[in-house]
Every structure is written in C-alpha cells, then in structure tokens.
Amino acid sequence: MDKAVVAQKSPFAVEITAGVTYYWCRCGRSAKQPWCDGSHKDTGFTPVSFVAEETKTVSMCGCKSTGNQPFCDGTHSSL
C-alpha cells in the first residue's frame, strides 16, 4: 500500500449532520479535504465511510495518521 499524504498537520473542524453518510479521505490526495473526491484511484487506499450519529462539529484527522480513523487523536503533534 502507498503511504498516505499528510493533507495538513492539524485537524479539520467540520459540521456533520445526523443520519448522513460521509466518506473521509484516507489517502490525503483529495482536493476536498477532509472528504474523499476519488483521488485515491489506482492507489491502495479506500475512503473511510461513517454515518453521523448526531449533528455536531467534529475534528477530522488531517495528517492521515490517526489511530481513531476518521477522527483526530492528536497524532499530528508528533509528526
């Protein structure tokens, strides 16, 4: 598998809506960070899908190294 691109060394604060399915970019190549735009094509990556349980602002991982995909766990602090 290819190595993920660090999109940014901080999280993306985004509003998510309850019941909506989201696709987080795992490869770091998407131009629509933190969301997948299909840029992973021909790589070993696929997006991480999740359904928001509630409407709220969340911190999505920007460094693509989190241990809590797709959410930020602070790993970017050690990069």
C-alpha positions as CSV (number, residue, x, y, z in Angstrom):
1,M,0.0,0.0,0.0
2,D,1.2,3.5,-0.8
3,K,1.9,5.9,2.1
4,A,-0.8,8.5,2.8
5,V,-0.1,12.1,2.1
6,V,-0.2,14.5,5.1
7,A,-3.0,16.9,4.0
8,Q,-2.3,19.2,7.0
9,K,-0.7,18.8,10.4
10,S,-3.9,19.8,12.2
11,P,-7.4,18.6,12.3
12,F,-10.3,19.8,10.1
13,A,-13.1,21.1,12.2
14,V,-16.3,20.3,10.3
15,E,-20.0,20.3,11.0
16,I,-21.6,16.9,10.4
17,T,-25.3,16.1,10.2
18,A,-27.1,13.2,12.0
19,G,-28.0,10.4,9.6
20,V,-25.8,11.5,6.8
21,T,-23.1,9.1,5.4
22,Y,-19.6,10.7,5.0
23,Y,-16.5,9.5,3.2
24,W,-13.3,10.6,4.9
25,C,-10.2,10.8,2.6
26,R,-7.7,8.2,3.9
27,C,-5.0,8.8,1.2
28,G,-4.5,12.6,1.7
29,R,-4.8,13.3,-2.0
30,S,-8.3,14.7,-2.2
31,A,-8.8,18.4,-3.1
32,K,-11.9,18.4,-1.0
33,Q,-10.3,17.6,2.4
34,P,-11.2,16.0,4.7
35,W,-13.7,14.3,2.3
36,C,-12.9,11.9,-0.5
37,D,-13.1,13.1,-4.1
38,G,-11.9,9.9,-5.7
39,S,-8.2,10.9,-5.9
40,H,-7.3,7.5,-4.3
41,K,-7.9,5.8,-7.6
42,D,-5.0,3.5,-8.6
43,T,-3.6,3.6,-5.0
44,G,-4.0,1.0,-2.3
45,F,-6.4,3.3,-0.4
46,T,-10.2,3.5,0.0
47,P,-12.1,6.1,1.9
48,V,-13.5,5.5,5.4
49,S,-17.3,5.8,5.5
50,F,-19.3,6.6,8.5
51,V,-22.8,7.7,9.4
52,A,-23.0,10.7,11.7
53,E,-24.9,9.7,14.9
54,E,-25.6,13.3,15.8
55,T,-25.4,16.8,14.4
56,K,-22.2,18.5,15.8
57,T,-18.8,19.9,15.0
58,V,-16.1,17.2,14.9
59,S,-12.3,17.2,14.4
60,M,-11.4,15.1,11.4
61,C,-7.9,13.9,11.0
62,G,-5.8,16.0,8.6
63,C,-2.5,14.1,8.9
64,K,-4.0,10.8,8.0
65,S,-2.0,9.0,10.8
66,T,-4.7,8.9,13.5
67,G,-5.3,5.7,15.4
68,N,-9.0,6.7,15.6
69,Q,-9.9,7.0,11.9
70,P,-11.5,9.2,10.7
71,F,-11.3,11.4,13.8
72,C,-8.3,13.3,15.1
73,D,-6.5,11.7,18.1
74,G,-3.6,14.3,18.3
75,T,-1.1,12.2,16.3
76,H,-0.2,15.2,14.2
77,S,1.5,16.7,17.3
78,S,4.3,14.2,16.9
79,L,4.9,14.5,13.1
